[in-house]
Amino acid sequence: MMKQEEVIEIFKRTGALLEGHFILTSGYHSPHYFQCAKVLQYPEHLTKFSKAISDFFKDEMVDVVISPAIGGIVLGTEVGRIMNKRTVFAERENGKLTLRRGFALEKGLRVLCVEDVVTTGGSVFELIEIVKNHECELAGVGFIIDRSIGTVDFNCKQTSLAKFDVVKFPESDIPDWLSAIPVYKPGSRK
């Protein structure tokens, strides 16, 4: 397994760990943002992260890898390629993740959920709901960055490559020093 310090260093070196005032996908405000697309554009990092996740689940029976659009697609596809498993993704329709584009999960499949960053786990919980609604089994959840620092539990085998304690604030409790910085919403959910 990769060392946490190595993962964070790669994010810093590639400019994928941003500083400023960000609205996270979860709705929280934070002075830090992980822009995974900036690090995953480099094949060596994409492969290294995907292999670490794949290795963690190598002893699990996995039929399909699923990830949420847009952030998890690149990582999920590479994990699936390394594991030689079919990959699908869910995307938002009317604000909710759903399978589209002819993707389907047949009853009884074992499905691995892959995401780039977890803060509250909202997108992953939606993926798990899709898996259960299709009467499939959850093989586990793998992701690169755990912004929850281990507090989000998906009630299955799960792994993250790095836990990063990033300060986050609800909309109703943004400190003055953060309010003074222009706000930016970089995530895929507008």
CYANA upper distance limits for C-alpha pairs under 8 A (distance plus 0.5 A):
  1 MET  CA     52 ALA  CA      6.17
  1 MET  CA     55 ASP  CA      8.35
  1 MET  CA     56 PHE  CA      8.15
  1 MET  CA    161 LEU  CA      8.18
  2 MET  CA      6 GLU  CA      7.42
  2 MET  CA      7 VAL  CA      7.68
  2 MET  CA     52 ALA  CA      7.09
  2 MET  CA    161 LEU  CA      7.05
  3 LYS  CA      7 VAL  CA      7.15
  3 LYS  CA    161 LEU  CA      7.90
  3 LYS  CA    162 ALA  CA      8.13
  4 GLN  CA      8 ILE  CA      6.88
  4 GLN  CA    161 LEU  CA      6.64
  4 GLN  CA    162 ALA  CA      5.09
  4 GLN  CA    163 LYS  CA      7.64
  5 GLU  CA      9 GLU  CA      6.52
  5 GLU  CA    162 ALA  CA      8.18
  6 GLU  CA     10 ILE  CA      6.74
  7 VAL  CA     11 PHE  CA      6.95
  7 VAL  CA    161 LEU  CA      7.47
  7 VAL  CA    162 ALA  CA      6.96
  8 ILE  CA     12 LYS  CA      6.75
  8 ILE  CA    162 ALA  CA      7.70
  9 GLU  CA     13 ARG  CA      6.48
 10 ILE  CA     14 THR  CA      6.63
 10 ILE  CA     39 VAL  CA      7.97
 10 ILE  CA     45 HIS  CA      8.29
 11 PHE  CA     15 GLY  CA      6.68
 11 PHE  CA     16 ALA  CA      5.32
 11 PHE  CA     17 LEU  CA      5.93
 11 PHE  CA     34 PHE  CA      8.26
 11 PHE  CA     36 CYS  CA      8.46
 11 PHE  CA     39 VAL  CA      6.69
 12 LYS  CA     16 ALA  CA      6.49
 12 LYS  CA     17 LEU  CA      5.85
 14 THR  CA     38 LYS  CA      7.24
 14 THR  CA     39 VAL  CA      6.26
 15 GLY  CA     38 LYS  CA      7.43
 15 GLY  CA     39 VAL  CA      8.06
 16 ALA  CA     33 TYR  CA      8.47
 16 ALA  CA     34 PHE  CA      6.21
 16 ALA  CA     35 GLN  CA      5.30
 16 ALA  CA     36 CYS  CA      6.57
 16 ALA  CA     37 ALA  CA      8.12
 16 ALA  CA     38 LYS  CA      5.72
 16 ALA  CA     39 VAL  CA      6.21
 17 LEU  CA     32 HIS  CA      7.40
 17 LEU  CA     33 TYR  CA      6.34
 17 LEU  CA     34 PHE  CA      5.28
 17 LEU  CA     35 GLN  CA      6.81
 18 LEU  CA     32 HIS  CA      6.04
 18 LEU  CA     33 TYR  CA      5.53
 18 LEU  CA     34 PHE  CA      6.75
 18 LEU  CA     35 GLN  CA      7.60
 19 GLU  CA     31 PRO  CA      6.08
 19 GLU  CA     32 HIS  CA      5.19
 19 GLU  CA     33 TYR  CA      7.03
 20 GLY  CA     30 SER  CA      8.34
 20 GLY  CA     31 PRO  CA      5.43
 20 GLY  CA     32 HIS  CA      6.79
 20 GLY  CA    181 ILE  CA      7.24
 20 GLY  CA    182 PRO  CA      8.28
 20 GLY  CA    183 VAL  CA      8.16
 21 HIS  CA     29 HIS  CA      7.38
 21 HIS  CA     30 SER  CA      6.33
 21 HIS  CA     31 PRO  CA      5.27
 21 HIS  CA     32 HIS  CA      7.62
 21 HIS  CA    178 LEU  CA      6.79
 21 HIS  CA    179 SER  CA      8.24
 21 HIS  CA    181 ILE  CA      6.33
 21 HIS  CA    182 PRO  CA      6.80
 21 HIS  CA    183 VAL  CA      5.36
 21 HIS  CA    184 TYR  CA      6.63
 22 PHE  CA     29 HIS  CA      6.04
 22 PHE  CA     30 SER  CA      5.80
 22 PHE  CA     31 PRO  CA      6.69
 22 PHE  CA     32 HIS  CA      7.37
 22 PHE  CA     33 TYR  CA      7.13
 22 PHE  CA    183 VAL  CA      6.09
 22 PHE  CA    184 TYR  CA      5.33
 22 PHE  CA    185 LYS  CA      6.00
 22 PHE  CA    186 PRO  CA      7.65
 23 ILE  CA     27 GLY  CA      6.37
 23 ILE  CA     28 TYR  CA      6.29
 23 ILE  CA     29 HIS  CA      5.08
 23 ILE  CA     30 SER  CA      7.04
 23 ILE  CA    183 VAL  CA      7.57
 23 ILE  CA    184 TYR  CA      6.75
 23 ILE  CA    185 LYS  CA      5.34
 23 ILE  CA    186 PRO  CA      7.92
 24 LEU  CA     28 TYR  CA      5.92
 24 LEU  CA     29 HIS  CA      6.57
 24 LEU  CA     30 SER  CA      7.62
 24 LEU  CA     33 TYR  CA      8.05
 24 LEU  CA    185 LYS  CA      7.18
 24 LEU  CA    186 PRO  CA      8.11
 24 LEU  CA    187 GLY  CA      7.09
 25 THR  CA    187 GLY  CA      6.33
 25 THR  CA    188 SER  CA      8.11
 25 THR  CA    189 ARG  CA      6.77
 26 SER  CA    119 THR  CA      7.56
 26 SER  CA    120 THR  CA      7.03
 26 SER  CA    122 GLY  CA      7.77
 27 GLY  CA    170 PRO  CA      7.71
 27 GLY  CA    171 GLU  CA      7.85
 28 TYR  CA    168 LYS  CA      6.36
 28 TYR  CA    169 PHE  CA      5.83
 28 TYR  CA    170 PRO  CA      5.35
 28 TYR  CA    171 GLU  CA      6.80
 29 HIS  CA    168 LYS  CA      5.93
 29 HIS  CA    169 PHE  CA      5.55
 29 HIS  CA    170 PRO  CA      6.77
 29 HIS  CA    171 GLU  CA      7.15
 29 HIS  CA    174 ILE  CA      7.63
 30 SER  CA    166 VAL  CA      7.82
 30 SER  CA    167 VAL  CA      6.47
 30 SER  CA    168 LYS  CA      5.08
 30 SER  CA    169 PHE  CA      6.88
 30 SER  CA    178 LEU  CA      8.45
 31 PRO  CA    166 VAL  CA      8.39
 31 PRO  CA    167 VAL  CA      7.61
 31 PRO  CA    168 LYS  CA      8.07
 31 PRO  CA    178 LEU  CA      7.51
 32 HIS  CA    166 VAL  CA      7.15
 32 HIS  CA    167 VAL  CA      8.28
 34 PHE  CA    117 VAL  CA      8.01
 35 GLN  CA     39 VAL  CA      7.87
 35 GLN  CA    186 PRO  CA      8.42
 36 CYS  CA     40 LEU  CA      6.47
 36 CYS  CA     71 GLY  CA      7.81
 36 CYS  CA    116 ASP  CA      7.21
 36 CYS  CA    117 VAL  CA      8.33
 37 ALA  CA     41 GLN  CA      6.54
 37 ALA  CA     71 GLY  CA      7.68
 38 LYS  CA     42 TYR  CA      8.44
 39 VAL  CA     45 HIS  CA      7.23
 39 VAL  CA     46 LEU  CA      7.96
 40 LEU  CA     45 HIS  CA      6.63
 40 LEU  CA     46 LEU  CA      5.35
 40 LEU  CA     74 VAL  CA      8.01
 40 LEU  CA     75 LEU  CA      8.09
 41 GLN  CA     46 LEU  CA      7.74
 42 TYR  CA     46 LEU  CA      6.75
 43 PRO  CA     47 THR  CA      6.39
 44 GLU  CA     48 LYS  CA      6.56
 45 HIS  CA     49 PHE  CA      6.56
 46 LEU  CA     50 SER  CA      6.49
 46 LEU  CA     75 LEU  CA      7.29
 46 LEU  CA     78 GLU  CA      7.93
 47 THR  CA     51 LYS  CA      6.34
 47 THR  CA     78 GLU  CA      7.49
 48 LYS  CA     52 ALA  CA      6.79
 49 PHE  CA     53 ILE  CA      6.95
 49 PHE  CA    144 ILE  CA      7.47
 49 PHE  CA    161 LEU  CA      8.09
 50 SER  CA     54 SER  CA      6.52
 50 SER  CA     75 LEU  CA      6.83
 50 SER  CA     76 GLY  CA      8.35
 50 SER  CA     78 GLU  CA      6.57
 50 SER  CA     79 VAL  CA      5.41
 50 SER  CA     82 ILE  CA      8.05
 51 LYS  CA     55 ASP  CA      6.37
 51 LYS  CA     79 VAL  CA      7.23
 51 LYS  CA     82 ILE  CA      7.31
 52 ALA  CA     56 PHE  CA      6.88
 52 ALA  CA    161 LEU  CA      8.14
 53 ILE  CA     57 PHE  CA      7.23
 53 ILE  CA     79 VAL  CA      7.62
 53 ILE  CA    142 GLY  CA      6.45
 53 ILE  CA    143 PHE  CA      7.78
 53 ILE  CA    159 THR  CA      7.79
 53 ILE  CA    160 SER  CA      8.27
 53 ILE  CA    161 LEU  CA      8.18
 54 SER  CA     58 LYS  CA      6.50
 54 SER  CA     79 VAL  CA      6.37
 54 SER  CA     82 ILE  CA      7.48
 54 SER  CA     83 MET  CA      6.92
 56 PHE  CA    159 THR  CA      7.91
 57 PHE  CA    140 GLY  CA      8.26
 58 LYS  CA     83 MET  CA      8.39
 60 GLU  CA    139 ALA  CA      7.24
 61 MET  CA    110 ARG  CA      7.16
 61 MET  CA    139 ALA  CA      7.50
 62 VAL  CA     85 LYS  CA      7.98
 62 VAL  CA    109 LEU  CA      8.28
 62 VAL  CA    110 ARG  CA      5.59
 62 VAL  CA    111 VAL  CA      6.32
 62 VAL  CA    112 LEU  CA      6.88
 62 VAL  CA    139 ALA  CA      6.78
 63 ASP  CA     85 LYS  CA      6.56
 63 ASP  CA     86 ARG  CA      7.44
 63 ASP  CA    109 LEU  CA      6.40
 63 ASP  CA    110 ARG  CA      5.73
 63 ASP  CA    111 VAL  CA      6.49
 63 ASP  CA    112 LEU  CA      8.42
 64 VAL  CA     80 GLY  CA      7.95
 64 VAL  CA     85 LYS  CA      6.13
 64 VAL  CA     86 ARG  CA      5.49
 64 VAL  CA     87 THR  CA      6.16
 64 VAL  CA     88 VAL  CA      7.92
 64 VAL  CA    109 LEU  CA      7.72
 64 VAL  CA    110 ARG  CA      7.08
 64 VAL  CA    111 VAL  CA      5.42
 64 VAL  CA    112 LEU  CA      6.83
 65 VAL  CA     76 GLY  CA      6.93
 65 VAL  CA     77 THR  CA      8.10
 65 VAL  CA     79 VAL  CA      8.06
 65 VAL  CA     80 GLY  CA      6.26
 65 VAL  CA     85 LYS  CA      7.28
 65 VAL  CA     86 ARG  CA      6.83
 65 VAL  CA     87 THR  CA      5.20
 65 VAL  CA     88 VAL  CA      6.84
 65 VAL  CA    111 VAL  CA      6.19
 65 VAL  CA    112 LEU  CA      5.27
 65 VAL  CA    113 CYS  CA      6.41
 65 VAL  CA    114 VAL  CA      7.47
 66 ILE  CA     76 GLY  CA      6.98
 66 ILE  CA     87 THR  CA      6.32
 66 ILE  CA     88 VAL  CA      5.45
 66 ILE  CA     89 PHE  CA      5.67
 66 ILE  CA     90 ALA  CA      7.77
 66 ILE  CA    111 VAL  CA      7.37
 66 ILE  CA    112 LEU  CA      6.69
 66 ILE  CA    113 CYS  CA      5.48
 66 ILE  CA    114 VAL  CA      6.71
 66 ILE  CA    127 LEU  CA      8.13
 67 SER  CA     72 GLY  CA      5.62
 67 SER  CA     73 ILE  CA      6.17
 67 SER  CA     76 GLY  CA      6.00
 67 SER  CA     88 VAL  CA      7.26
 67 SER  CA     89 PHE  CA      5.29
 67 SER  CA     90 ALA  CA      6.85
 67 SER  CA    113 CYS  CA      6.21
 67 SER  CA    114 VAL  CA      5.50
 67 SER  CA    115 GLU  CA      6.33
 67 SER  CA    127 LEU  CA      7.90
 68 PRO  CA     72 GLY  CA      5.71
 68 PRO  CA     73 ILE  CA      6.84
 68 PRO  CA     89 PHE  CA      5.97
 68 PRO  CA     90 ALA  CA      5.43
 68 PRO  CA     91 GLU  CA      6.54
 68 PRO  CA     97 LEU  CA      7.87
 68 PRO  CA    114 VAL  CA      8.33
 68 PRO  CA    115 GLU  CA      7.25
 68 PRO  CA    123 SER  CA      7.28
 68 PRO  CA    124 VAL  CA      8.12
 68 PRO  CA    127 LEU  CA      7.68
 69 ALA  CA     73 ILE  CA      6.19
 69 ALA  CA     89 PHE  CA      6.73
 69 ALA  CA     90 ALA  CA      6.36
 69 ALA  CA     91 GLU  CA      5.42
 69 ALA  CA     92 ARG  CA      7.98
 70 ILE  CA     91 GLU  CA      7.82
 70 ILE  CA    188 SER  CA      6.84
 71 GLY  CA    115 GLU  CA      7.68
 71 GLY  CA    116 ASP  CA      6.73
 71 GLY  CA    188 SER  CA      7.60
 72 GLY  CA     76 GLY  CA      6.26
 72 GLY  CA    114 VAL  CA      6.95
 72 GLY  CA    115 GLU  CA      5.07
 72 GLY  CA    116 ASP  CA      5.73
 73 ILE  CA     77 THR  CA      6.42
 73 ILE  CA     89 PHE  CA      6.91
 73 ILE  CA    115 GLU  CA      8.44
 74 VAL  CA     78 GLU  CA      6.81
 75 LEU  CA     79 VAL  CA      6.65
 75 LEU  CA    114 VAL  CA      7.66
 75 LEU  CA    115 GLU  CA      7.70
 75 LEU  CA    116 ASP  CA      7.39
 76 GLY  CA     80 GLY  CA      6.61
 76 GLY  CA     87 THR  CA      7.47
 76 GLY  CA    113 CYS  CA      8.33
 76 GLY  CA    114 VAL  CA      5.80
 76 GLY  CA    115 GLU  CA      7.48
 77 THR  CA     81 ARG  CA      6.62
 77 THR  CA     87 THR  CA      6.27
 77 THR  CA     88 VAL  CA      8.25
 78 GLU  CA     82 ILE  CA      6.66
 79 VAL  CA     83 MET  CA      6.65
 79 VAL  CA    114 VAL  CA      8.49
 80 GLY  CA     84 ASN  CA      6.15
 80 GLY  CA     85 LYS  CA      5.30
 80 GLY  CA     86 ARG  CA      6.64
 80 GLY  CA     87 THR  CA      6.13
 81 ARG  CA     85 LYS  CA      6.78
 81 ARG  CA     86 ARG  CA      8.32
 88 VAL  CA    103 PHE  CA      6.94
 89 PHE  CA     99 LEU  CA      7.32
 89 PHE  CA    103 PHE  CA      8.28
 90 ALA  CA     97 LEU  CA      6.10
 90 ALA  CA     98 THR  CA      5.54
 90 ALA  CA     99 LEU  CA      5.20
 90 ALA  CA    100 ARG  CA      7.31
 90 ALA  CA    127 LEU  CA      7.96
 91 GLU  CA     96 LYS  CA      8.17
 91 GLU  CA     97 LEU  CA      5.47
 91 GLU  CA     98 THR  CA      6.06
 91 GLU  CA     99 LEU  CA      7.04
 91 GLU  CA    100 ARG  CA      7.62
 92 ARG  CA     96 LYS  CA      5.44
 92 ARG  CA     97 LEU  CA      4.84
 92 ARG  CA     98 THR  CA      6.65
 93 GLU  CA     97 LEU  CA      6.82
 93 GLU  CA     98 THR  CA      7.12
 96 LYS  CA    126 GLU  CA      8.36
 97 LEU  CA    123 SER  CA      8.10
 97 LEU  CA    126 GLU  CA      6.89
 97 LEU  CA    127 LEU  CA      7.71
 98 THR  CA    130 ILE  CA      7.62
 99 LEU  CA    103 PHE  CA      6.26
 99 LEU  CA    104 ALA  CA      7.26
105 LEU  CA    109 LEU  CA      7.55
105 LEU  CA    131 VAL  CA      8.01
105 LEU  CA    134 HIS  CA      6.64
105 LEU  CA    136 CYS  CA      7.81
106 GLU  CA    134 HIS  CA      7.25
106 GLU  CA    135 GLU  CA      8.27
106 GLU  CA    136 CYS  CA      7.68
107 LYS  CA    134 HIS  CA      6.38
107 LYS  CA    135 GLU  CA      5.48
107 LYS  CA    136 CYS  CA      5.75
108 GLY  CA    135 GLU  CA      6.58
108 GLY  CA    136 CYS  CA      5.04
108 GLY  CA    137 GLU  CA      6.83
109 LEU  CA    136 CYS  CA      5.45
109 LEU  CA    137 GLU  CA      6.57
110 ARG  CA    136 CYS  CA      6.50
110 ARG  CA    137 GLU  CA      5.18
110 ARG  CA    138 LEU  CA      6.24
110 ARG  CA    139 ALA  CA      5.93
111 VAL  CA    131 VAL  CA      7.55
111 VAL  CA    136 CYS  CA      7.46
111 VAL  CA    137 GLU  CA      6.62
111 VAL  CA    138 LEU  CA      5.62
111 VAL  CA    139 ALA  CA      5.71
111 VAL  CA    140 GLY  CA      7.81
112 LEU  CA    138 LEU  CA      6.78
112 LEU  CA    139 ALA  CA      5.50
112 LEU  CA    140 GLY  CA      5.59
112 LEU  CA    141 VAL  CA      6.38
112 LEU  CA    142 GLY  CA      8.14
113 CYS  CA    124 VAL  CA      7.66
113 CYS  CA    127 LEU  CA      7.51
113 CYS  CA    128 ILE  CA      8.06
113 CYS  CA    138 LEU  CA      8.30
113 CYS  CA    139 ALA  CA      8.32
113 CYS  CA    140 GLY  CA      6.76
113 CYS  CA    141 VAL  CA      5.19
113 CYS  CA    142 GLY  CA      6.87
114 VAL  CA    141 VAL  CA      6.30
114 VAL  CA    142 GLY  CA      5.43
114 VAL  CA    143 PHE  CA      6.15
115 GLU  CA    124 VAL  CA      7.63
115 GLU  CA    141 VAL  CA      8.35
115 GLU  CA    142 GLY  CA      7.01
115 GLU  CA    143 PHE  CA      5.28
115 GLU  CA    144 ILE  CA      7.73
116 ASP  CA    143 PHE  CA      5.62
116 ASP  CA    144 ILE  CA      5.71
116 ASP  CA    145 ILE  CA      6.94
117 VAL  CA    143 PHE  CA      6.73
117 VAL  CA    144 ILE  CA      6.51
117 VAL  CA    145 ILE  CA      5.21
117 VAL  CA    146 ASP  CA      6.57
117 VAL  CA    147 ARG  CA      7.53
118 VAL  CA    124 VAL  CA      8.45
118 VAL  CA    143 PHE  CA      7.74
118 VAL  CA    145 ILE  CA      6.82
118 VAL  CA    146 ASP  CA      5.60
118 VAL  CA    147 ARG  CA      6.23
118 VAL  CA    148 SER  CA      7.23
119 THR  CA    146 ASP  CA      6.97
119 THR  CA    147 ARG  CA      5.18
119 THR  CA    148 SER  CA      5.46
119 THR  CA    152 VAL  CA      8.37
120 THR  CA    148 SER  CA      6.99
120 THR  CA    152 VAL  CA      7.02
121 GLY  CA    125 PHE  CA      6.53
121 GLY  CA    152 VAL  CA      6.90
122 GLY  CA    126 GLU  CA      6.83
123 SER  CA    127 LEU  CA      6.82
124 VAL  CA    128 ILE  CA      6.67
124 VAL  CA    141 VAL  CA      8.46
125 PHE  CA    129 GLU  CA      6.74
125 PHE  CA    154 PHE  CA      7.82
126 GLU  CA    130 ILE  CA      6.89
127 LEU  CA    131 VAL  CA      6.80
128 ILE  CA    132 LYS  CA      6.71
128 ILE  CA    138 LEU  CA      7.61
129 GLU  CA    133 ASN  CA      6.44
130 ILE  CA    134 HIS  CA      6.77
131 VAL  CA    135 GLU  CA      7.06
131 VAL  CA    136 CYS  CA      5.84
131 VAL  CA    137 GLU  CA      7.30
131 VAL  CA    138 LEU  CA      7.24
132 LYS  CA    136 CYS  CA      6.06
132 LYS  CA    137 GLU  CA      7.35
132 LYS  CA    138 LEU  CA      8.19
138 LEU  CA    156 CYS  CA      7.94
139 ALA  CA    156 CYS  CA      8.00
139 ALA  CA    157 LYS  CA      7.69
140 GLY  CA    156 CYS  CA      6.08
140 GLY  CA    157 LYS  CA      5.25
140 GLY  CA    158 GLN  CA      5.96
141 VAL  CA    154 PHE  CA      7.97
141 VAL  CA    156 CYS  CA      7.80
141 VAL  CA    157 LYS  CA      7.02
141 VAL  CA    158 GLN  CA      5.13
141 VAL  CA    159 THR  CA      7.06
142 GLY  CA    158 GLN  CA      6.10
142 GLY  CA    159 THR  CA      5.44
142 GLY  CA    160 SER  CA      6.40
143 PHE  CA    159 THR  CA      6.94
143 PHE  CA    160 SER  CA      5.35
143 PHE  CA    161 LEU  CA      7.31
144 ILE  CA    160 SER  CA      5.61
144 ILE  CA    161 LEU  CA      5.30
144 ILE  CA    162 ALA  CA      6.78
145 ILE  CA    160 SER  CA      6.44
145 ILE  CA    161 LEU  CA      6.63
145 ILE  CA    162 ALA  CA      5.60
145 ILE  CA    163 LYS  CA      6.41
145 ILE  CA    164 PHE  CA      7.40
146 ASP  CA    150 GLY  CA      7.27
146 ASP  CA    160 SER  CA      6.49
146 ASP  CA    161 LEU  CA      8.22
146 ASP  CA    162 ALA  CA      6.56
146 ASP  CA    163 LYS  CA      5.07
146 ASP  CA    164 PHE  CA      6.63
147 ARG  CA    163 LYS  CA      6.53
147 ARG  CA    164 PHE  CA      5.68
147 ARG  CA    165 ASP  CA      6.43
147 ARG  CA    166 VAL  CA      6.76
148 SER  CA    152 VAL  CA      6.55
148 SER  CA    163 LYS  CA      7.91
148 SER  CA    164 PHE  CA      8.10
148 SER  CA    165 ASP  CA      7.58
149 ILE  CA    163 LYS  CA      5.49
149 ILE  CA    164 PHE  CA      6.53
149 ILE  CA    165 ASP  CA      6.30
150 GLY  CA    163 LYS  CA      7.60
154 PHE  CA    158 GLN  CA      7.77
169 PHE  CA    173 ASP  CA      6.48
169 PHE  CA    174 ILE  CA      6.18
170 PRO  CA    174 ILE  CA      7.08
174 ILE  CA    178 LEU  CA      7.08
174 ILE  CA    179 SER  CA      6.88
175 PRO  CA    179 SER  CA      6.72
176 ASP  CA    180 ALA  CA      6.64
177 TRP  CA    181 ILE  CA      7.76
179 SER  CA    183 VAL  CA      8.29
185 LYS  CA    190 LYS  CA      8.21
